[in-house]
Amino acid sequence: MPDDIRDRQSPSSRKGPPMKKKIRIAVLGLGWMGQAHSRSALRIPSLFPDRDFDPVLTVCADTDASRRDRATDDFGFARATDDWREAATADDVDAVWVTAPNMMHLPMIEAATAAGKAVFSEKPIGGKPEQTVQAYALAQAAGVPTGVGYNYLWSPLVIHARELIASGALGEITHYRGRFLSMYGSDELGLLTWRFMLDEAGYGVSSDILSHSVSMAQYLVGGIEEVVGMRHTTIGQRPLPTGAASHYGRGNPGDPTGAVENEDFASMLCRFDSGATGTFEVSRTVVGPESQNAFEVYGTKGALAWNLEQINELKYYRTED
Ligand SMILES: NC(=O)c1ccc[n+]([C@@H]2O[C@H](COP(=O)([O-])OP(=O)(O)OC[C@H]3O[C@@H](n4cnc5c(N)ncnc54)[C@H](O)[C@@H]3O)[C@@H](O)[C@H]2O)c1
């Protein structure tokens, strides 16, 4: 083969830009979100040709053996372990992605920040608010880069809404309505997975999806000063799962059941730092909305409304028109 052709075919002999920095990642929990984020890491090279780093899926920790096999066989992780602490603190890891059930987040964040790793944690940071406060303090003290999975804040029209509000286009903000209505728990044969258990999830929808609504409100209109709320469990018993199960998994009539330990519904009235009022409602057991993460924000000169289910539509009312 002529030398010029060999040069073009052999990556090692190709002259090009210097090697990119490697960011070596540990993923703790390869369920729905662990898989989603790992898939995204694999797509970074093809989506961002001008990047100055390359993600490397170094180690995956999961208690489920079939998920560990998927990690190495299908996602290309260099190794997999059932010991999340080993993965979170390993010398060959730069960044830790926390994608395990909520009540595992704080110990995982604690181990990773103590080892000096950058940490991306799925929401809610804690299954209970006091854990979130602790995790924040740990990250601040360690001074490591951090990120949280409030992914909806990155929707282009949500960013545009924030810019409109900040520009004063809506005038003074007087009222905010947030809601996240999902039907993932609406079937009473839906399995009793970790999301329904206090020791694994912490609170129910307050942690799971009210956290999304509140992060959206804080992003758009600022801090919250005062709240009063109500919680309710709609479906008290659910079929017990066998093995690794998703919260969309179903049991059968007559299966053994266990008690749901946290709330299916939560609502909240609040007052923002600015003096604006707010109302929020979230549920995992309504029928109809698949994933209705939505807001309405009202000002003295206009109003906006957005709903994740129509992600590319932002309704804008202006008094001037
Ligand atoms: N940002 C979002 O929109 C979004 C969406 C869904 C879930 N989440 C969050 O992501 C996190 C994970 O949720 P999910 O839906 O992927 O759950 P999941 O049940 O699909 O996955 C959890 C994984 O963690 C593993 N696991 C459990 N205990 C473990 C341990 N001790 N060590 C290692 N692995 C362990 C399980 O085997 C499973 O593979 C939750 O905190 C959830 O709130 C965020």
Ligand as a Chemical Component Dictionary entry (heavy atoms), coordinates in Angstrom:
data_LIG
# 
_chem_comp.id                   LIG 
_chem_comp.type                 NON-POLYMER 
_chem_comp.pdbx_formal_charge   0 
_chem_comp.three_letter_code    LIG 
# 
loop_
_chem_comp_atom.comp_id 
_chem_comp_atom.atom_id 
_chem_comp_atom.alt_atom_id 
_chem_comp_atom.type_symbol 
_chem_comp_atom.charge 
_chem_comp_atom.model_Cartn_x 
_chem_comp_atom.model_Cartn_y 
_chem_comp_atom.model_Cartn_z 
_chem_comp_atom.pdbx_ordinal 
LIG N1  N1  N 0  -33.850 14.771 35.600 1  
LIG C1  C1  C 0  -34.878 14.015 35.320 2  
LIG O1  O1  O 0  -35.765 14.409 34.555 3  
LIG C2  C2  C 0  -34.995 12.641 35.947 4  
LIG C3  C3  C 0  -35.835 11.673 35.375 5  
LIG C4  C4  C 0  -35.901 10.419 35.977 6  
LIG C5  C5  C 0  -35.165 10.151 37.131 7  
LIG N2  N2  N 1  -34.389 11.128 37.679 8  
LIG C6  C6  C 0  -33.619 10.863 38.917 9  
LIG O2  O2  O 0  -32.578 9.938  38.616 10 
LIG C7  C7  C 0  -32.358 9.080  39.742 11 
LIG C8  C8  C 0  -32.473 7.629  39.276 12 
LIG O3  O3  O 0  -33.791 7.425  38.795 13 
LIG P1  P1  P 0  -34.089 6.301  37.676 14 
LIG O4  O4  O 0  -35.446 6.562  37.165 15 
LIG O5  O5  O -1 -32.947 6.210  36.745 16 
LIG O6  O6  O 0  -34.144 5.008  38.610 17 
LIG P2  P2  P 0  -33.960 3.494  38.176 18 
LIG O7  O7  O 0  -34.662 2.680  39.194 19 
LIG O8  O8  O 0  -34.309 3.303  36.735 20 
LIG O9  O9  O 0  -32.376 3.270  38.304 21 
LIG C9  C9  C 0  -31.697 3.260  39.540 22 
LIG C10 C10 C 0  -30.482 2.338  39.390 23 
LIG O10 O10 O 0  -29.719 2.429  40.589 24 
LIG C11 C11 C 0  -29.294 1.111  40.940 25 
LIG N3  N3  N 0  -28.993 1.077  42.372 26 
LIG C12 C12 C 0  -29.842 0.996  43.421 27 
LIG N4  N4  N 0  -29.163 0.989  44.571 28 
LIG C13 C13 C 0  -27.842 1.072  44.251 29 
LIG C14 C14 C 0  -26.636 1.099  44.994 30 
LIG N5  N5  N 0  -26.633 1.017  46.337 31 
LIG N6  N6  N 0  -25.461 1.173  44.315 32 
LIG C15 C15 C 0  -25.452 1.247  42.952 33 
LIG N7  N7  N 0  -26.567 1.216  42.201 34 
LIG C16 C16 C 0  -27.737 1.136  42.843 35 
LIG C17 C17 C 0  -30.479 0.230  40.539 36 
LIG O11 O11 O 0  -30.120 -1.136 40.402 37 
LIG C18 C18 C 0  -30.861 0.868  39.205 38 
LIG O12 O12 O 0  -30.148 0.306  38.119 39 
LIG C19 C19 C 0  -33.392 9.469  40.797 40 
LIG O13 O13 O 0  -32.813 10.301 41.757 41 
LIG C20 C20 C 0  -34.460 10.229 40.011 42 
LIG O14 O14 O 0  -35.134 11.205 40.769 43 
LIG C21 C21 C 0  -34.276 12.353 37.099 44 
# 
loop_
_chem_comp_bond.comp_id 
_chem_comp_bond.atom_id_1 
_chem_comp_bond.atom_id_2 
_chem_comp_bond.value_order 
_chem_comp_bond.pdbx_ordinal 
LIG N1  C1  SING 1  
LIG C1  O1  DOUB 2  
LIG C1  C2  SING 3  
LIG C2  C3  SING 4  
LIG C2  C21 DOUB 5  
LIG C3  C4  DOUB 6  
LIG C4  C5  SING 7  
LIG C5  N2  DOUB 8  
LIG N2  C6  SING 9  
LIG N2  C21 SING 10 
LIG C6  O2  SING 11 
LIG C6  C20 SING 12 
LIG O2  C7  SING 13 
LIG C7  C8  SING 14 
LIG C7  C19 SING 15 
LIG C8  O3  SING 16 
LIG O3  P1  SING 17 
LIG P1  O4  DOUB 18 
LIG P1  O5  SING 19 
LIG P1  O6  SING 20 
LIG O6  P2  SING 21 
LIG P2  O7  DOUB 22 
LIG P2  O8  SING 23 
LIG P2  O9  SING 24 
LIG O9  C9  SING 25 
LIG C9  C10 SING 26 
LIG C10 O10 SING 27 
LIG C10 C18 SING 28 
LIG O10 C11 SING 29 
LIG C11 N3  SING 30 
LIG C11 C17 SING 31 
LIG N3  C12 SING 32 
LIG N3  C16 SING 33 
LIG C12 N4  DOUB 34 
LIG N4  C13 SING 35 
LIG C13 C14 SING 36 
LIG C13 C16 DOUB 37 
LIG C14 N5  SING 38 
LIG C14 N6  DOUB 39 
LIG N6  C15 SING 40 
LIG C15 N7  DOUB 41 
LIG N7  C16 SING 42 
LIG C17 O11 SING 43 
LIG C17 C18 SING 44 
LIG C18 O12 SING 45 
LIG C19 O13 SING 46 
LIG C19 C20 SING 47 
LIG C20 O14 SING 48 
# 
